[in-house]
Structures are given as C-alpha cells and as structure tokens.
Amino acid sequence: MKITKSQLRRIIKEAVQGPPYVLERSGMGWNESFLVGVKGGLRGQDVVEWGSFERAQRFDSEPAAEGYQRIIDDLEGLYTRIQPASIFEE
C-alpha cells in the first residue's frame, strides 16, 4: 500500500500530538451532524447545538469528548460517535 507525503505527515502528526476529536451524530445532513456546543436554555434546561464540521467543537482528548457524549445522551437521548477531526479534513 502506498501513501502520499501529506498522508504520512498527517499520520505522524496524529501519533505525536494526538488528533483533536469531534462528536458526530448519524442520520443528519452535513450541516447538522457535529456538536457545536451546549448552551444554557430557558428554565435551566441546557440546549445542544448542532452544526457543520467547520463549526464543530474540538476536544483535545477522548475523555473530554466522552463527557459531552454523556451530556448529550442525558439531554437528547442521542448516540454520538467520537471521531478524529482529521478524517473529515483534506
């Protein structure tokens, strides 16, 4: 299997620094698939904001992303996947 120089650079960068992670939900269009943030709503209820990859909140570690995964599950009952941001970038 051959890889390009840019692919090799990305692999090395991920191995050294660790990728930022994003939370993705399935079954939605590209502009509604990624967690943008959790905001305080009316009457103390938090509201989950979804958006495009470009607006997605980045997490420095999987445990940080897992914390938000639990919040989303509690608030909306949705399953989300923790994905390295690099798989969506070119």
HELIX and SHEET records of a PDB file:
HELIX    1   1 LYS A    5  GLN A   17  1                                  13    
HELIX    2   2 TRP A   30  GLU A   32  5                                   3    
HELIX    3   3 LEU A   42  GLY A   44  5                                   3    
HELIX    4   4 PHE A   53  ARG A   55  5                                   3    
HELIX    5   5 GLU A   62  GLU A   76  1                                  15    
HELIX    6   6 ALA A   85  PHE A   88  5                                   4    
SHEET    1   A 2 TYR A  21  GLU A  24  0                                        
SHEET    2   A 2 ARG A  81  PRO A  84 -1                                        
SHEET    1   B 2 PHE A  34  GLY A  40  0                                        
SHEET    2   B 2 ASP A  46  GLY A  51 -1                                        
END                                                                             
